[in-house]
């Protein structure tokens, strides 16, 4: 096996062991309001970081292009509590308009 295969095997085994450890956490800890709050906050933080990384990077470089405008349009639609489909369409239309007008790559 190559060195990469060993790293993949070690990472897979580590992920499995961490998941297995979750079965040993007492039910009282999992049902606590604090744990529910931490879990919901962590989910939002991870999603926000994923969106940010995908919006401002391309490979190993930081880029400012139509994705930033699309993200801004989607955030504005969210502030106005628009339905999900409207938020997606607002972002898509903003990206198209920025690219067509030449304001963004």
ChimeraX attribute file (.defattr): number of C-alpha atoms within 10 A of each C-alpha:
attribute: neighborCount
match mode: 1-to-1
recipient: residues
	/A:1	5
	/A:2	6
	/A:3	8
	/A:4	9
	/A:5	10
	/A:6	11
	/A:7	11
	/A:8	11
	/A:9	12
	/A:10	12
	/A:11	12
	/A:12	12
	/A:13	12
	/A:14	12
	/A:15	12
	/A:16	11
	/A:17	11
	/A:18	11
	/A:19	11
	/A:20	11
	/A:21	10
	/A:22	10
	/A:23	9
	/A:24	8
	/A:25	10
	/A:26	9
	/A:27	9
	/A:28	8
	/A:29	11
	/A:30	13
	/A:31	10
	/A:32	10
	/A:33	10
	/A:34	11
	/A:35	13
	/A:36	13
	/A:37	11
	/A:38	10
	/A:39	13
	/A:40	11
	/A:41	11
	/A:42	12
	/A:43	11
	/A:44	11
	/A:45	12
	/A:46	11
	/A:47	11
	/A:48	12
	/A:49	11
	/A:50	11
	/A:51	12
	/A:52	13
	/A:53	12
	/A:54	13
	/A:55	19
	/A:56	16
	/A:57	14
	/A:58	11
	/A:59	8
	/A:60	6
	/A:61	8
	/A:62	11
	/A:63	14
	/A:64	14
	/A:65	17
	/A:66	23
	/A:67	23
	/A:68	20
	/A:69	22
	/A:70	24
	/A:71	21
	/A:72	16
	/A:73	21
	/A:74	23
	/A:75	16
	/A:76	15
	/A:77	19
	/A:78	16
	/A:79	10
	/A:80	10
	/A:81	11
	/A:82	15
	/A:83	10
	/A:84	12
	/A:85	9
	/A:86	14
	/A:87	21
	/A:88	18
	/A:89	15
	/A:90	22
	/A:91	24
	/A:92	19
	/A:93	15
	/A:94	21
	/A:95	23
	/A:96	17
	/A:97	16
	/A:98	19
	/A:99	15
	/A:100	11
	/A:101	9
	/A:102	10
	/A:103	12
	/A:104	16
	/A:105	13
